[in-house]
Amino acid sequence: MMAFLCTGSVLAQTIESWVTNADRSALFAKQTEILSFGKEEGRGLPIIIDDRQQFQEIDGFGFAMTEGSAFHFHRMSSDARTKILKELFGMDGNNVGISYIRLSLGASDLNNFVYSYNDLPDGETDFELKKFSLGHDRDDIIPVMKEVLAINPKIKIMASPWSAPKWMKENNDVRGGALKKECYDVYARYFVKYIQEMEKEGINIDAVTIQNEPLNSRNTPSMPYYFQEHAAFVKDHLGPAFQIAGIDTKIIIFDHNCDRPDYPLAILSDQDLAKYVDGSAFHHYRGYMSGMSIVHMARPDKNIYFTEQMLTERPGSPTINIASSVKRLLVDVTRNWSRNSILWNFAADKLNDPHTGNGGCSMCQGAITIDGNEVTRNVAYYTIAHASKFVRPGSYRIASTAPFDQGIDITEDEERAEVKRATVVEHSNVLPNVAFKTPEGNIVLIVANDSWNENSAKVQYKGMFANIRIAPGSVGTYVWKDIK
């Protein structure tokens, strides 16, 4: 991938760059201009990259494969579906290499209708789960997932429930209503059955969250948990059930907004419970991304995941709001310790359908819009592409200068030009960025120009410098081979 150019006696390492411009003149386009490391040029402090400082391992980047998404994929012609799935999940050429999928365990609010895997007539119960069935998942989700896995069999899959079957709930309804205490055990076994049945279909569930948005009862479907209930379910039922069944699927708690770091930390304060928990998951509809760092700071032994955020844009807009999207959902998410970034959701039609009534999201645009066999790529698609293609699972986030980090400015003495002075600058004022080192030994730098000015970003790596220009509101991903 990388090349080395000789200019005289200087060996210059080249940088591959992929750019999305706010005016849509480039949309995740590989640039032909040759960038390379050389001597320092220009004013301003550099983004200093230090691959000796490694932080969290990266699991991947992707989207939720809702029933509504799978519904649209599955109704494309075979050739059209194969083409777009290869573009989304393939890793060669111009494909974007999505590496993480979130499934709904049962129906989400982006479904044509609500279902669970144990739907019964009113008044009936099934504590032995004799009538458990993947049911409507077989209509669209499982066939599409099998095609995805044929392209990338190593893709990571997380599953999240929006509700238990209504017969297990206090209000006997898919919307709201807590899980009955007497149903904690059967619901834990419901998770076990789901994982086992999906495995029979060749779909390995790497992780489950306990409940999508446990503090939001306004979705259809939905189910609230106070943290005490969430904790009791994991400690006394789900964790032991997984142990008994020999299931190594990760258990991830919370799965809600960054404004409530107290919720997962309260759960993790129980040592007997924490042994079952891999980490905590977050959305960003409320609060600050720093909520994830608060949880990491208190419990660095537990992982952080970013599992949902909707991105939308006006169809046909001449501009694309790419810089703020990349800054928030790639730069800020990973700088706050998340191992992944999963956006909401893969696909919808031009009307943002399907969705459930009475609490289903009517504004949730897909990463792609599917109209028959025609595909439109939206802002969420390009946002994730800037990471997913290059930052493969097993990469590590590495140190790079952030805008508010201190910096060192080396200047000439006012009277004696041959004397150099070192001045501490309180804020480096570099562009928002994040850097990674891949298993193949590549360095990947993602930079967002979230200003209205054309900016040059000076990059320093192992004493070498590169100068890149990024148009206002635009982003770039820059890749080069590590120097030993």
C-alpha positions as CSV (number, residue, x, y, z in Angstrom):
1,M,0.0,0.0,0.0
2,M,2.7,2.4,1.0
3,A,5.6,3.6,-1.2
4,F,9.0,5.3,-0.7
5,L,10.2,8.1,-2.9
6,C,13.8,9.1,-3.4
7,T,14.5,12.8,-3.9
8,G,18.2,13.2,-4.2
9,S,19.6,11.5,-1.1
10,V,16.4,12.0,1.0
11,L,14.1,9.0,1.5
12,A,10.6,10.3,1.9
13,Q,7.8,8.2,3.2
14,T,4.5,8.7,1.3
15,I,1.1,9.1,2.9
16,E,-2.2,7.7,1.4
17,S,-5.1,10.1,1.9
18,W,-8.9,9.7,1.6
19,V,-11.0,12.9,1.8
20,T,-14.6,14.0,2.1
21,N,-15.2,17.7,1.3
22,A,-18.1,19.6,2.8
23,D,-19.1,20.7,-0.7
24,R,-19.3,17.1,-1.9
25,S,-16.5,17.7,-4.4
26,A,-14.9,14.5,-2.9
27,L,-16.9,11.8,-1.0
28,F,-14.5,9.4,0.7
29,A,-12.3,9.7,-2.3
30,K,-8.7,8.5,-2.5
31,Q,-6.5,11.5,-3.4
32,T,-3.9,11.4,-6.2
33,E,-1.7,14.1,-4.7
34,I,1.4,12.6,-3.2
35,L,1.9,13.6,0.4
36,S,5.2,12.7,2.1
37,F,7.2,13.3,5.3
38,G,10.0,15.8,5.1
39,K,11.2,18.9,6.8
40,E,9.0,21.1,8.9
41,E,7.1,23.8,7.0
42,G,4.5,26.4,7.9
43,R,3.4,28.0,11.1
44,G,1.5,26.5,14.1
45,L,2.1,23.5,16.3
46,P,2.0,20.0,15.0
47,I,-0.2,17.0,15.7
48,I,2.4,14.9,17.4
49,I,1.8,11.1,17.0
50,D,3.5,8.8,19.5
51,D,2.8,5.1,18.8
52,R,4.7,4.1,22.0
53,Q,1.6,5.3,24.0
54,Q,-1.2,2.8,23.2
55,F,-4.6,2.9,24.7
56,Q,-7.7,0.7,24.0
57,E,-7.9,-2.0,21.4
58,I,-10.5,-1.4,18.6
59,D,-13.2,-3.9,17.9
60,G,-14.7,-2.2,14.8
61,F,-17.0,0.3,13.3
62,G,-20.5,-0.1,11.8
63,F,-24.2,0.1,12.1
64,A,-27.3,-1.6,13.4
65,M,-28.9,-4.2,11.1
66,T,-32.5,-3.6,12.2
67,E,-35.3,-5.7,10.8
68,G,-36.2,-2.7,8.7
69,S,-32.7,-2.5,7.2
70,A,-32.7,-6.2,6.4
71,F,-36.2,-5.9,5.0
72,H,-34.9,-3.4,2.4
73,F,-31.7,-5.3,1.6
74,H,-33.6,-8.6,1.2
75,R,-36.0,-7.1,-1.4
76,M,-33.3,-5.9,-3.7
77,S,-32.4,-8.1,-6.7
78,S,-29.7,-10.6,-5.9
79,D,-27.2,-8.8,-8.0
80,A,-27.9,-5.4,-6.6
81,R,-27.9,-6.7,-3.0
82,T,-24.5,-8.5,-3.6
83,K,-23.0,-5.4,-5.0
84,I,-24.0,-3.1,-2.1
85,L,-23.1,-5.7,0.6
86,K,-19.6,-6.2,-0.9
87,E,-19.2,-2.4,-0.9
88,L,-20.2,-2.2,2.7
89,F,-18.4,-5.2,4.1
90,G,-15.6,-5.9,1.6
91,M,-12.1,-4.7,2.4
92,D,-10.5,-4.4,-1.0
93,G,-10.6,-1.6,-3.6
94,N,-13.0,1.2,-2.8
95,N,-15.1,-1.0,-0.4
96,V,-15.5,0.4,3.1
97,G,-14.9,-2.7,5.3
98,I,-17.6,-2.3,8.0
99,S,-16.5,-4.5,10.9
100,Y,-19.2,-4.4,13.5
101,I,-23.0,-5.0,13.5
102,R,-25.6,-4.5,16.1
103,L,-28.7,-6.7,15.9
104,S,-31.9,-6.2,17.8
105,L,-32.7,-9.2,20.1
106,G,-36.3,-9.3,19.0
107,A,-37.9,-6.3,17.5
108,S,-36.7,-2.7,17.6
109,D,-38.6,0.5,16.9
110,L,-37.3,0.3,13.3
111,N,-39.4,-2.7,12.5
112,N,-42.4,-3.2,10.3
113,F,-44.1,-4.7,13.4
114,V,-43.3,-5.8,16.9
115,Y,-42.4,-9.4,17.7
116,S,-40.4,-11.4,20.2
117,Y,-39.1,-15.0,20.1
118,N,-41.8,-16.2,22.5
119,D,-45.1,-14.5,21.6
120,L,-48.2,-16.0,23.2
121,P,-51.9,-15.3,23.4
122,D,-52.9,-13.2,26.3
123,G,-53.1,-15.2,29.5
124,E,-50.6,-17.8,28.5
125,T,-47.1,-18.3,29.8
126,D,-44.1,-20.5,28.8
127,F,-41.6,-20.7,31.6
128,E,-39.9,-23.7,29.9
129,L,-39.6,-21.8,26.6
130,K,-41.0,-24.7,24.7
131,K,-42.4,-22.3,22.1
132,F,-39.2,-20.2,21.7
133,S,-38.5,-19.5,18.0
134,L,-36.3,-17.1,16.1
135,G,-39.5,-16.6,14.0
136,H,-39.5,-13.4,12.0
137,D,-35.7,-13.1,12.2
138,R,-35.8,-15.9,9.6
139,D,-37.7,-13.7,7.2
140,D,-35.0,-11.1,6.5
141,I,-32.3,-10.7,9.2
142,I,-30.9,-14.2,9.1
143,P,-30.7,-14.5,5.3
144,V,-29.0,-11.1,5.0
145,M,-26.6,-11.8,7.8
146,K,-25.6,-15.1,6.1
147,E,-24.7,-13.1,3.0
148,V,-22.7,-10.6,5.1
149,L,-20.8,-13.4,6.9
150,A,-19.9,-14.9,3.5
151,I,-18.2,-11.6,2.7
152,N,-16.6,-11.1,6.2
153,P,-16.9,-14.2,8.4
154,K,-15.0,-12.4,11.2
155,I,-17.4,-9.5,11.7
156,K,-18.3,-8.8,15.3
157,I,-22.0,-8.9,16.2
158,M,-23.7,-7.4,19.2
159,A,-27.4,-8.0,20.1
160,S,-29.6,-5.7,22.2
161,P,-33.2,-6.3,23.3
162,W,-35.8,-3.5,23.2
163,S,-38.3,-5.6,25.3
164,A,-38.9,-9.0,26.8
165,P,-42.0,-10.9,25.5
166,K,-45.0,-9.0,26.8
167,W,-46.2,-12.0,28.9
168,M,-43.0,-11.5,31.0
169,K,-43.8,-7.9,31.7
170,E,-45.8,-6.2,34.4
171,N,-48.1,-4.3,32.0
172,N,-48.4,-7.1,29.4
173,D,-47.5,-4.6,26.7
174,V,-44.5,-4.2,24.3
175,R,-44.2,-0.5,25.3
176,G,-42.9,0.3,28.8
177,G,-43.6,-2.0,31.7
178,A,-40.9,-3.6,33.8
179,L,-39.9,-7.2,33.7
180,K,-41.8,-9.3,36.3
181,K,-39.5,-10.4,39.2
182,E,-40.7,-14.0,38.7
183,C,-39.6,-13.8,35.0
184,Y,-35.9,-12.9,35.7
185,D,-34.8,-16.5,35.4
186,V,-36.8,-17.4,32.3
187,Y,-35.7,-14.1,30.6
188,A,-32.1,-15.0,31.3
189,R,-32.7,-18.4,29.6
190,Y,-34.3,-16.6,26.8
191,F,-31.0,-14.8,26.1
192,V,-29.2,-18.2,26.2
193,K,-31.7,-19.7,23.7
194,Y,-31.2,-16.8,21.4
195,I,-27.5,-17.1,21.4
196,Q,-27.6,-20.9,20.9
197,E,-30.2,-20.7,18.1
198,M,-28.3,-18.0,16.2
199,E,-25.1,-20.1,16.5
200,K,-27.0,-22.9,14.8
201,E,-27.5,-20.5,11.9
202,G,-23.8,-19.7,11.8
203,I,-24.2,-16.3,13.5
204,N,-22.0,-15.9,16.5
205,I,-23.1,-13.3,19.0
206,D,-20.0,-11.7,20.4
207,A,-21.8,-9.5,22.9
208,V,-25.2,-8.7,24.3
209,T,-26.4,-5.6,26.1
210,I,-29.1,-6.1,28.8
211,Q,-31.6,-3.6,27.5
212,N,-31.6,-0.8,24.9
213,E,-32.1,2.5,26.6
214,P,-33.3,1.2,30.0
215,L,-34.3,4.7,31.1
216,N,-36.6,5.3,28.1
217,S,-40.1,3.9,28.1
218,R,-41.4,5.9,25.2
219,N,-40.2,3.7,22.4
220,T,-42.3,0.9,20.9
221,P,-41.0,-1.5,22.0
222,S,-39.3,-0.6,25.3
223,M,-38.8,-1.8,28.8
224,P,-37.4,0.2,31.8
225,Y,-34.9,-1.0,34.3
226,Y,-33.7,0.9,37.4
227,F,-30.1,0.1,38.1
228,Q,-31.0,-2.1,41.0
229,E,-33.2,-4.3,38.7
230,H,-30.5,-4.2,36.0
231,A,-27.9,-5.4,38.5
232,A,-30.1,-8.1,40.0
233,F,-30.9,-9.6,36.6
234,V,-27.2,-9.8,35.7
235,K,-25.9,-11.0,39.0
236,D,-28.4,-13.5,40.0
237,H,-29.7,-14.7,36.6
238,L,-28.0,-13.8,33.3
239,G,-24.4,-14.2,34.5
240,P,-25.0,-17.6,36.1
241,A,-27.1,-18.7,33.2
242,F,-24.3,-18.0,30.7
243,Q,-21.9,-19.9,33.0
244,I,-24.1,-23.0,33.2
245,A,-24.6,-23.0,29.5
246,G,-20.9,-22.5,28.7
247,I,-21.6,-19.3,26.8
248,D,-18.7,-16.9,26.4
249,T,-20.7,-14.1,24.9
250,K,-19.8,-10.8,26.5
251,I,-22.3,-9.2,28.9
252,I,-22.4,-5.4,28.5
253,I,-24.5,-3.2,30.8
254,F,-26.3,0.2,30.5
255,D,-26.7,0.9,26.7
256,H,-28.0,4.4,27.2
257,N,-26.9,8.1,27.2
258,C,-23.6,9.6,28.3
259,D,-25.4,11.8,30.9
260,R,-25.7,8.9,33.3
261,P,-22.3,7.5,34.1
262,D,-23.6,6.9,37.7
263,Y,-25.8,4.1,36.4
264,P,-23.1,1.6,35.2
265,L,-20.8,2.6,38.0
266,A,-23.5,1.8,40.6
267,I,-23.9,-1.7,39.0
268,L,-20.1,-2.3,38.8
269,S,-19.6,-1.4,42.5
270,D,-20.8,-4.9,43.3
271,Q,-17.8,-7.1,43.0
272,D,-19.8,-10.3,42.8
273,L,-21.8,-8.9,39.9
274,A,-18.9,-7.2,38.1
275,K,-17.1,-10.5,37.4
276,Y,-19.9,-11.2,34.8
277,V,-19.6,-7.8,33.1
278,D,-17.3,-7.0,30.2
279,G,-18.1,-3.3,30.1
280,S,-20.6,-0.5,29.6
281,A,-22.3,0.8,26.4
282,F,-23.3,4.4,25.6
283,H,-25.4,6.5,23.3
284,H,-25.1,10.2,22.7
285,Y,-28.5,11.8,22.6
286,R,-27.8,13.4,25.9
287,G,-24.8,14.4,28.0
288,Y,-21.2,14.7,27.0
289,M,-18.8,12.0,25.6
290,S,-16.7,12.5,28.7
291,G,-19.3,10.4,30.5
292,M,-17.5,7.4,29.0
293,S,-14.2,8.6,30.3
294,I,-15.6,9.0,33.8
295,V,-16.6,5.3,33.8
296,H,-13.2,4.3,32.4
297,M,-11.4,6.4,35.0
298,A,-13.4,4.7,37.8
299,R,-13.2,1.2,36.3
300,P,-10.3,1.0,33.8
301,D,-10.6,-2.8,34.0
302,K,-13.9,-2.7,32.2
303,N,-14.4,-1.9,28.5
304,I,-16.3,1.0,27.0
305,Y,-18.6,0.6,23.9
306,F,-20.5,3.2,21.8
307,T,-23.6,1.4,20.5
308,E,-26.0,4.0,19.0
309,Q,-26.3,7.4,17.5
310,M,-28.5,8.6,14.7
311,L,-27.1,10.9,11.9
312,T,-29.3,12.6,9.4
313,E,-29.0,15.0,6.5
314,R,-31.5,16.6,4.1
315,P,-31.8,14.5,0.9
316,G,-30.3,16.3,-2.1
317,S,-28.4,18.8,0.1
318,P,-25.4,20.4,-1.9
319,T,-23.3,20.1,1.3
320,I,-22.5,17.4,3.8
321,N,-22.0,17.9,7.5
322,I,-19.1,15.6,7.7
323,A,-16.6,17.4,9.9
324,S,-18.8,17.6,13.0
325,S,-20.0,14.0,12.5
326,V,-16.5,12.6,12.2
327,K,-15.3,14.8,15.2
328,R,-18.1,13.6,17.4
329,L,-18.6,9.9,16.4
330,L,-15.0,8.9,15.5
331,V,-12.6,11.3,17.2
332,D,-14.6,12.0,20.4
333,V,-16.0,8.5,20.7
334,T,-12.6,6.8,20.5
335,R,-10.7,9.4,22.5
336,N,-13.2,8.7,25.3
337,W,-12.1,5.0,25.4
338,S,-14.7,3.3,23.3
339,R,-13.6,0.1,21.5
340,N,-16.1,0.7,18.7
341,S,-18.6,3.1,17.1
342,I,-22.0,1.8,16.0
343,L,-24.4,4.2,14.3
344,W,-28.2,4.0,13.9
345,N,-29.0,2.4,11.4
346,F,-28.0,0.6,8.2
347,A,-30.8,1.3,5.8
348,A,-34.3,2.9,5.3
349,D,-36.3,4.0,2.3
350,K,-36.9,7.6,1.2
351,L,-39.6,8.1,3.9
352,N,-37.3,6.7,6.6
353,D,-39.6,3.7,6.9
354,P,-40.2,1.2,8.3
355,H,-40.7,2.1,12.0
356,T,-43.3,1.2,14.6
357,G,-46.1,3.5,15.6
358,N,-46.5,5.2,19.0
359,G,-42.8,5.6,19.7
360,G,-41.0,4.4,16.6
361,C,-38.4,6.8,15.1
362,S,-39.9,8.5,12.1
363,M,-36.8,10.6,11.4
364,C,-34.2,7.8,11.5
365,Q,-32.4,8.0,8.2
366,G,-30.3,5.0,7.2
367,A,-26.6,5.1,6.4
368,I,-27.9,4.3,3.0
369,T,-31.3,4.9,1.4
370,I,-32.6,2.0,-0.6
371,D,-35.3,2.7,-3.3
372,G,-35.8,-0.6,-5.1
373,N,-32.3,-1.4,-6.4
374,E,-31.1,2.2,-6.2
375,V,-28.8,3.2,-3.3
376,T,-28.1,6.7,-1.9
377,R,-25.2,7.0,0.5
378,N,-25.8,9.4,3.4
379,V,-23.6,11.2,5.9
380,A,-23.5,8.3,8.3
381,Y,-22.1,6.1,5.6
382,Y,-19.2,8.4,4.9
383,T,-18.6,9.1,8.6
384,I,-18.0,5.4,9.4
385,A,-16.1,4.8,6.2
386,H,-13.4,7.1,7.3
387,A,-12.5,4.7,10.0
388,S,-13.8,1.3,9.1
389,K,-11.7,0.8,5.9
390,F,-8.4,1.4,7.7
391,V,-8.8,0.9,11.4
392,R,-9.3,-2.8,11.4
393,P,-10.2,-4.9,14.5
394,G,-7.1,-5.4,16.6
395,S,-5.9,-1.9,16.0
396,Y,-5.0,0.3,19.0
397,R,-5.6,4.0,19.5
398,I,-2.3,5.7,20.0
399,A,-1.3,9.1,21.3
400,S,-1.8,12.2,19.2
401,T,-2.0,15.9,20.2
402,A,-5.6,17.1,20.9
403,P,-6.7,20.8,20.5
404,F,-6.5,21.6,24.2
405,D,-3.3,19.8,24.9
406,Q,-0.2,21.8,25.9
407,G,2.4,22.2,23.2
408,I,6.0,23.2,22.9
409,D,6.9,26.0,20.5
410,I,10.5,26.2,19.4
411,T,11.4,29.8,18.4
412,E,14.4,32.0,17.7
413,D,15.8,34.3,20.4
414,E,14.8,37.9,19.7
415,E,18.3,39.1,19.7
416,R,20.4,36.0,18.7
417,A,18.8,34.1,15.9
418,E,21.2,31.2,16.4
419,V,19.7,30.6,19.9
420,K,16.5,28.5,20.2
421,R,13.9,29.1,22.8
422,A,11.3,26.5,24.0
423,T,7.9,28.0,25.0
424,V,5.1,26.0,26.6
425,V,1.9,26.9,24.7
426,E,-1.2,26.3,26.9
427,H,-3.4,25.0,24.0
428,S,-1.9,23.4,20.9
429,N,-5.0,24.5,18.9
430,V,-4.6,21.7,16.4
431,L,-7.5,20.3,14.4
432,P,-9.6,17.6,16.1
433,N,-8.0,14.2,15.3
434,V,-7.4,10.7,16.5
435,A,-4.7,8.2,15.6
436,F,-4.4,4.4,15.5
437,K,-1.8,1.7,14.8
438,T,-3.1,-1.3,12.9
439,P,-2.1,-5.0,13.2
440,E,-0.4,-4.6,9.8
441,G,1.8,-1.8,11.2
442,N,0.1,1.1,9.5
443,I,-0.5,4.4,11.3
444,V,-3.9,5.9,10.6
445,L,-4.7,9.5,11.4
446,I,-8.3,10.9,11.1
447,V,-8.5,14.7,11.0
448,A,-11.6,16.9,11.0
449,N,-11.6,20.6,10.0
450,D,-14.6,21.7,12.0
451,S,-13.8,25.4,11.3
452,W,-14.9,27.7,8.4
453,N,-11.3,28.3,7.4
454,E,-9.1,26.3,5.1
455,N,-6.5,24.8,7.5
456,S,-3.2,23.2,7.2
457,A,-2.5,20.4,9.6
458,K,1.2,19.9,10.5
459,V,1.9,16.2,11.5
460,Q,5.0,15.2,13.4
461,Y,5.9,11.5,13.5
462,K,9.3,10.2,14.8
463,G,10.9,13.6,14.1
464,M,9.6,13.9,10.5
465,F,6.9,16.3,9.4
466,A,4.1,16.3,6.9
467,N,1.8,19.2,5.9
468,I,-1.7,18.6,4.8
469,R,-4.4,21.0,3.8
470,I,-8.1,20.4,4.6
471,A,-10.9,22.5,3.2
472,P,-13.4,24.1,5.6
473,G,-15.9,21.6,7.1
474,S,-14.0,18.7,5.5
475,V,-12.2,15.6,6.8
476,G,-9.3,13.3,5.8
477,T,-8.0,9.9,6.7
478,Y,-4.2,9.6,6.3
479,V,-2.4,6.3,6.3
480,W,1.3,5.5,6.2
481,K,3.6,2.6,7.1
482,D,5.2,2.6,10.6
483,I,8.9,3.3,10.7
484,K,10.8,0.8,12.9
